Amino acid sequence: MHPPSSPVSVAALSPEEKEAFHRDAEKRIQTFKYAKPTGSGRVKDAVHLAKGQILRLHVQIVKEGGENNLHYHTGSETIWMVVKGRSRFYGPGDALLGEFGPMEGLIIPGGGRYWFEKVGDEELEIMQTVGYDRREGAQEQRINVEQHKDWMVEKHLQIYEPAK
């Protein structure tokens, strides 16, 4: 049972329905712990930490050559926060959105075009929190605006904006 979560609708629940609402949510509480992977040899790795109904939490480990391409997401928005190392985020035309060090970052709204790279010799460890639009008809996709990188072998990283 997943009753509506707005205060008005929850307040209208009977005591039994409200208790069921709370118990259902409490069954889905998760804990997680981050441990950096070692030895994969890839230029980009991702550690999946938690998956809820609306949110996903990952840490990406970016080595030299692990930058991505100009792209955007539909049906979601993303918060990026550097854990270790440095990153630069860019928008269309390579316009600098910002350079970030540990415990700094930005939010990219759905539809915002961007790409990022690691800066310096240190590997980049960057936390990615994605919130998904669960309204009816919303669809989350990663859409490439520029050519995908060679390391992007997964099919979902190879979807392109339709030609005009």
C-alpha positions in Angstrom: 0.0 0.0 0.0 1.4 3.4 -1.0 -1.1 6.1 0.0 -0.4 9.6 -1.3 2.4 11.3 0.6 1.1 14.9 0.7 0.3 16.1 4.3 -3.4 16.7 3.4 -3.9 13.2 2.0 -2.0 11.5 4.9 -3.9 13.5 7.4 -7.1 12.2 5.9 -6.1 8.6 6.5 -7.7 6.5 9.2 -5.4 5.6 12.1 -5.1 2.1 10.6 -4.3 3.4 7.1 -1.7 5.9 8.5 0.0 3.1 10.5 0.1 0.9 7.4 1.6 3.9 5.5 4.3 4.3 8.0 5.1 0.6 8.3 5.3 0.2 4.5 7.8 3.1 4.3 9.8 1.8 7.3 10.2 -1.6 5.6 12.0 0.2 2.7 14.6 1.9 4.9 18.1 1.1 3.5 21.6 1.5 4.8 24.7 1.7 2.6 28.5 2.0 2.7 30.8 3.2 0.0 34.0 1.3 -0.8 36.1 2.3 -3.8 36.5 -0.6 -6.3 40.0 -1.5 -7.3 41.7 -3.1 -10.2 38.9 -3.0 -12.9 41.2 -1.3 -15.5 38.3 0.7 -16.8 38.5 4.5 -17.2 35.2 4.9 -15.4 33.6 2.7 -12.7 30.4 3.2 -10.7 29.4 1.9 -7.3 25.7 1.7 -6.8 24.9 2.5 -3.2 21.2 2.8 -2.8 18.0 2.5 -4.9 14.7 3.8 -3.7 11.4 4.5 -5.5 12.4 8.0 -6.5 16.1 8.3 -5.7 19.3 6.5 -6.8 22.7 7.0 -5.2 26.0 6.2 -7.0 29.7 7.1 -6.8 31.5 7.3 -10.1 35.3 6.8 -10.1 36.8 8.6 -13.1 40.3 8.1 -14.3 42.1 9.8 -17.2 40.0 9.3 -20.3 36.8 8.7 -18.3 35.2 12.1 -19.2 31.7 11.9 -20.8 30.1 13.7 -23.7 27.5 16.5 -24.0 24.2 14.9 -23.1 21.0 15.5 -21.1 18.5 13.4 -19.1 14.7 13.4 -19.4 12.5 12.5 -16.5 15.2 13.1 -13.8 17.5 15.6 -12.2 20.9 14.9 -10.7 23.0 16.3 -7.9 26.7 15.8 -8.3 29.1 16.2 -5.4 32.9 15.6 -5.5 34.0 13.2 -2.8 37.7 13.2 -3.8 39.7 14.9 -6.6 38.5 17.7 -8.8 36.0 18.0 -11.7 34.9 20.5 -14.2 31.4 20.6 -15.6 30.6 22.2 -19.0 27.4 23.1 -20.8 26.8 23.6 -24.6 29.7 25.1 -26.4 32.0 23.9 -23.6 30.8 26.8 -21.4 32.2 26.3 -18.0 29.5 25.6 -15.4 32.0 25.3 -12.6 35.1 23.6 -11.2 34.6 21.6 -8.0 36.7 20.0 -5.3 35.7 17.8 -2.3 32.3 18.5 -0.8 31.4 20.9 -3.7 29.0 20.2 -6.6 26.0 21.3 -8.6 22.5 20.2 -9.5 21.6 19.5 -13.1 17.8 19.9 -13.8 16.2 17.5 -16.3 16.9 18.7 -19.8 20.1 20.5 -18.8 22.9 19.7 -21.3 26.2 19.0 -19.7 29.4 17.0 -19.6 32.2 16.7 -17.1 35.8 15.7 -16.7 38.3 15.0 -14.0 40.9 17.7 -13.3 44.5 16.9 -12.3 46.4 13.7 -11.7 44.2 12.3 -8.9 41.3 10.0 -9.7 37.9 11.7 -9.4 35.3 10.2 -7.0 32.0 11.9 -7.5 28.7 11.2 -5.9 25.6 11.1 -8.1 22.2 11.4 -6.6 19.4 11.0 -9.2 15.8 11.9 -8.5 13.3 10.5 -10.9 10.0 12.0 -12.1 7.4 9.4 -11.3 4.4 11.3 -12.8 2.5 9.4 -15.4 4.0 9.7 -18.8 7.5 10.7 -17.6 10.3 8.7 -19.1 13.9 8.8 -18.0 16.5 8.6 -20.8 20.0 9.8 -21.3 20.2 11.5 -24.6 23.5 12.2 -26.4 24.0 15.5 -28.1 27.6 14.7 -29.1 29.3 11.4 -30.1 29.6 9.0 -27.2 33.0 8.0 -25.9 34.6 4.7 -26.7 34.2 3.5 -23.1 30.4 3.9 -23.2 29.7 0.4 -24.3 26.3 0.1 -22.6 23.4 0.6 -25.0 21.6 3.1 -22.7 24.7 5.4 -23.2 24.4 5.3 -27.0 20.9 6.9 -27.4 21.0 10.1 -29.6 18.9 13.1 -30.0 16.7 12.6 -33.2 18.0 14.5 -36.2 16.0 17.7 -36.9 
